[in-house]
Amino acid sequence: MSDGPVPGWYADPEQPGGERYWDGSSWTPHRRPSAAAAQGSPWGAGATAGATGTVDVWLWQSIVATILCCQPLGIVAIVRSAQAGSARDAGNIVVARQRAEQARTWTLASVGVGVLFVGGFLLLAILGTVASA
C-alpha cells in the first residue's frame, strides 16, 4: 500500500489547466481537461477533480421539455443527458459531446411536438368558434 495520495484525478503537473490520473503509486497516461477543485492536489497545489469539460449536457432543458411538451421524447432526452453527464464526469469528452448533441436533438423534438400540439389545438378552437358563428 502506498503512503501517497489515493488514486484519482489531480492537476497535471506537466500540463497546466489539465488533469492526470494518479493510480496510487504513479501517474498514468490518462489526461483530461481540468474542472472545479474537489479533491485538492496530493502535493498541496490546489489540483482539480471531477472534470466537467465544456459540455452542456442539456439536462435542465430536457427536464423542462419533458414536463411542458412531450413526455416520451423528453424522457429520451433526459436519458441522453444523463449519459452525457456520466461520460463527461469520466473524462470522455468526445462521447459526452455526442450524447449531449443527441440530448439536444431529442429536447428540441419534444419542444417541436409540443408546439405543434398546442398550435393544432388553437387552430381547432378557432375553427370551432368560426363554424358555430
C-alpha positions as CSV (number, residue, x, y, z in Angstrom):
1,M,0.0,0.0,0.0
2,S,1.3,3.4,-0.9
3,D,1.7,6.2,1.7
4,G,0.9,8.8,-1.0
5,P,-2.4,10.2,-2.2
6,V,-5.3,8.0,-3.1
7,P,-5.9,7.1,-6.7
8,G,-7.9,9.7,-8.6
9,W,-7.8,12.7,-10.9
10,Y,-5.4,15.5,-9.9
11,A,-3.9,18.6,-11.6
12,D,-1.5,17.5,-14.2
13,P,2.0,18.6,-13.1
14,E,3.2,18.7,-16.7
15,Q,0.3,20.4,-18.4
16,P,-1.3,23.4,-16.6
17,G,-5.1,23.5,-17.0
18,G,-5.5,19.8,-17.3
19,E,-5.8,16.7,-15.1
20,R,-4.0,13.4,-14.9
21,Y,-4.9,10.2,-13.3
22,W,-2.8,9.1,-10.3
23,D,-3.1,5.3,-9.7
24,G,-1.8,5.5,-6.1
25,S,1.8,5.0,-7.0
26,S,2.5,6.8,-10.3
27,W,0.9,9.0,-13.0
28,T,-0.9,7.1,-15.7
29,P,-1.0,8.3,-19.4
30,H,-4.7,9.3,-18.9
31,R,-5.4,13.0,-19.2
32,R,-8.5,15.2,-19.4
33,P,-9.4,18.9,-19.2
34,S,-9.4,20.5,-15.7
35,A,-12.6,21.5,-13.8
36,A,-13.6,22.8,-10.4
37,A,-11.5,21.8,-7.4
38,A,-12.9,18.9,-5.4
39,Q,-10.1,16.8,-4.0
40,G,-7.1,19.0,-4.0
41,S,-3.6,18.1,-5.1
42,P,-1.6,15.4,-3.5
43,W,1.2,18.0,-3.3
44,G,-0.9,20.8,-2.0
45,A,-1.1,22.7,-5.2
46,G,-4.8,23.0,-5.4
47,A,-5.5,20.4,-8.0
48,T,-8.9,19.9,-9.5
49,A,-11.0,16.8,-9.8
50,G,-14.3,15.7,-11.4
51,A,-13.8,17.2,-14.8
52,T,-16.7,18.8,-16.4
53,G,-15.1,19.9,-19.6
54,T,-17.0,22.4,-21.7
55,V,-20.0,20.1,-22.4
56,D,-23.5,21.4,-21.9
57,V,-25.4,18.1,-21.3
58,W,-28.9,19.7,-21.9
59,L,-30.3,18.3,-18.6
60,W,-32.4,21.1,-17.4
61,Q,-33.7,21.9,-20.9
62,S,-34.7,18.2,-21.4
63,I,-36.5,18.2,-18.0
64,V,-38.5,21.3,-18.9
65,A,-39.3,19.9,-22.3
66,T,-40.5,16.7,-20.7
67,I,-42.8,18.5,-18.3
68,L,-44.2,21.1,-20.7
69,C,-44.1,19.5,-24.1
70,C,-43.8,15.8,-25.0
71,Q,-43.1,13.3,-22.3
72,P,-42.0,10.3,-24.5
73,L,-39.4,12.4,-26.4
74,G,-38.4,14.3,-23.3
75,I,-37.6,11.1,-21.4
76,V,-35.3,10.0,-24.2
77,A,-33.6,13.5,-23.9
78,I,-33.2,13.1,-20.2
79,V,-31.6,9.7,-20.6
80,R,-29.2,11.0,-23.2
81,S,-28.4,14.0,-20.9
82,A,-27.6,11.7,-18.1
83,Q,-25.3,9.6,-20.4
84,A,-23.6,12.8,-21.5
85,G,-23.0,13.8,-17.9
86,S,-21.6,10.4,-17.0
87,A,-19.3,10.4,-19.9
88,R,-18.2,14.0,-19.1
89,D,-17.5,13.1,-15.5
90,A,-15.5,10.0,-16.6
91,G,-13.3,12.3,-18.7
92,N,-14.6,11.0,-22.0
93,I,-15.4,14.4,-23.6
94,V,-15.9,13.0,-27.1
95,V,-18.7,10.7,-26.1
96,A,-20.1,13.3,-23.8
97,R,-20.4,15.7,-26.7
98,Q,-22.0,13.1,-28.9
99,R,-24.6,12.2,-26.2
100,A,-25.2,15.9,-25.4
101,E,-25.9,16.5,-29.1
102,Q,-28.4,13.6,-29.1
103,A,-30.0,15.1,-25.9
104,R,-30.2,18.5,-27.7
105,T,-31.9,16.8,-30.7
106,W,-34.5,14.9,-28.6
107,T,-35.1,18.0,-26.5
108,L,-35.8,20.2,-29.5
109,A,-38.0,17.4,-31.0
110,S,-40.0,17.3,-27.8
111,V,-40.5,21.1,-27.9
112,G,-41.4,20.9,-31.6
113,V,-44.1,18.3,-30.9
114,G,-45.4,20.4,-28.0
115,V,-45.6,23.5,-30.2
116,L,-47.4,21.6,-32.9
117,F,-49.9,20.1,-30.4
118,V,-50.7,23.5,-28.9
119,G,-50.9,25.1,-32.3
120,G,-53.2,22.4,-33.6
121,F,-55.4,22.7,-30.5
122,L,-55.6,26.5,-31.0
123,L,-56.4,26.1,-34.7
124,L,-59.2,23.7,-33.9
125,A,-60.6,26.0,-31.3
126,I,-60.6,28.9,-33.7
127,L,-62.2,26.8,-36.5
128,G,-64.8,25.6,-34.0
129,T,-65.6,29.2,-33.0
130,V,-65.9,30.4,-36.6
131,A,-68.0,27.4,-37.6
132,S,-70.5,28.0,-34.7
133,A,-70.9,31.6,-35.5
